Structure formats: C-alpha cells, structure tokens
Amino acid sequence: MALSPICMWIRMEIMVHNYVAEKARTGDHVPRNHHDLPMDFMQSLPGRVRSTTREPIDDEAVDRDISREEYEAAGRKAESAPDTLDEAAPTKERGVLQCQSSV
C-alpha cells in the first residue's frame, strides 16, 4: 500500500530532521551554503528512503505500510535526486539574479 501525499511529506520532513540530528550527534560537517547542504542530504536520500523512517520522539515507524518493492522503487528514484538538484541550480541562480536586479 502506497503512502498518501501527506504521509510522504511527513516522512520527508522526518528524514531531514534525522539527517540534521545525525550530523549533530556524530559531529559530522554540516554544509553551510544553499547548494551544498541540500546536495549532501540528497546524496544520503537513497539509503534513507530504502530504510524505515522513524518518528524522532517515540521512535515509531511512519512508513510501516510500505512494501519492500516500494522502498526499492523509491530508492531508485532517489538515486537521481542529486543530478536533478544540479540541473536545477542554474535555473534557480538565474531567478535569484533576476530578483536582485529588479530590486
């Protein structure tokens, strides 16, 4: 059974929270710019979506209704996330520059 869009959004928010919490707990470097931070998270995304996402307060699995096949399919899609982010960067930069020049 696939997760509803709201459940997928909640799962993604928890994955981001867990990413930041892991960085803080391990003392691992947290990128400080608006390109490297999402890229670092996106590079960890395939492993995150292939495993159970646990709610940080009570450690309850938020995706217990997902089948192993759905986990793997999501993991395959997530493998292309860093490339998609790289492709979007020039478009985002053009938009930022346009906004700055119009101010």
C-alpha positions as CSV (number, residue, x, y, z in Angstrom):
1,M,0.0,0.0,0.0
2,A,1.5,3.3,-1.0
3,L,1.6,6.3,1.3
4,S,-0.6,9.3,0.8
5,P,1.0,12.5,-0.3
6,I,0.7,14.0,3.2
7,C,2.3,10.9,4.7
8,M,5.1,11.2,2.1
9,W,5.6,14.8,3.0
10,I,5.8,14.0,6.7
11,R,8.2,11.2,6.0
12,M,10.5,13.6,4.1
13,E,10.3,16.1,6.9
14,I,11.4,13.4,9.4
15,M,14.2,12.3,7.1
16,V,15.5,15.9,7.0
17,H,15.2,16.2,10.8
18,N,17.0,12.9,11.2
19,Y,19.7,14.0,8.8
20,V,20.4,17.1,10.9
21,A,20.2,15.2,14.2
22,E,22.7,12.6,12.9
23,K,25.1,15.4,11.8
24,A,24.8,17.0,15.3
25,R,25.2,13.7,17.1
26,T,28.3,12.5,15.2
27,G,29.9,15.9,14.8
28,D,30.0,15.4,11.1
29,H,30.4,18.5,8.9
30,V,27.2,20.3,8.0
31,P,27.5,22.3,4.8
32,R,26.7,25.9,5.3
33,N,25.6,27.1,1.8
34,H,22.4,26.8,0.0
35,H,23.8,24.4,-2.6
36,D,26.0,22.0,-0.7
37,L,23.5,21.4,2.2
38,P,20.7,20.1,0.0
39,M,23.2,18.2,-2.1
40,D,24.6,16.5,0.9
41,F,21.1,15.5,2.1
42,M,20.2,14.3,-1.4
43,Q,23.2,12.1,-1.6
44,S,22.1,10.4,1.5
45,L,18.5,10.1,0.3
46,P,18.6,6.7,-1.5
47,G,19.7,5.0,1.7
48,R,17.1,6.9,3.8
49,V,14.2,6.0,1.6
50,R,15.2,2.4,1.4
51,S,15.1,2.1,5.2
52,T,12.4,2.6,7.8
53,T,11.8,6.3,8.7
54,R,11.2,6.6,12.5
55,E,9.5,9.5,14.2
56,P,12.1,11.2,16.4
57,I,10.0,11.5,19.6
58,D,8.6,8.0,20.1
59,D,10.7,6.0,17.5
60,E,7.5,4.8,15.7
61,A,7.9,3.8,12.1
62,V,6.0,6.3,10.0
63,D,6.1,4.1,6.8
64,R,5.3,0.7,8.1
65,D,2.7,0.2,5.4
66,I,5.2,0.4,2.5
67,S,6.2,-2.8,0.8
68,R,9.8,-3.8,0.2
69,E,9.2,-3.2,-3.5
70,E,8.0,0.3,-2.9
71,Y,11.1,1.0,-0.7
72,E,13.3,-0.2,-3.5
73,A,11.4,1.8,-6.2
74,A,11.7,5.0,-4.1
75,G,15.4,4.3,-3.6
76,R,16.0,4.0,-7.3
77,K,14.2,7.3,-7.9
78,A,16.2,9.0,-5.1
79,E,19.4,8.0,-6.8
80,S,18.8,10.6,-9.4
81,A,17.9,13.4,-6.9
82,P,21.5,14.9,-6.7
83,D,21.6,15.1,-10.6
84,T,18.2,16.8,-10.6
85,L,19.3,19.3,-8.0
86,D,22.4,20.0,-10.1
87,E,20.3,20.6,-13.2
88,A,18.0,23.0,-11.3
89,A,20.9,25.1,-9.9
90,P,21.4,27.3,-13.0
91,T,17.7,28.0,-13.3
92,K,17.5,28.9,-9.6
93,E,20.5,31.1,-9.9
94,R,19.0,33.0,-12.9
95,G,15.9,33.5,-10.9
96,V,17.8,34.9,-7.9
97,L,19.8,37.2,-10.1
98,Q,16.6,38.5,-11.8
99,C,15.0,39.2,-8.4
100,Q,18.1,41.0,-7.2
101,S,18.4,43.1,-10.3
102,S,14.7,44.2,-10.1
103,V,15.0,45.4,-6.5
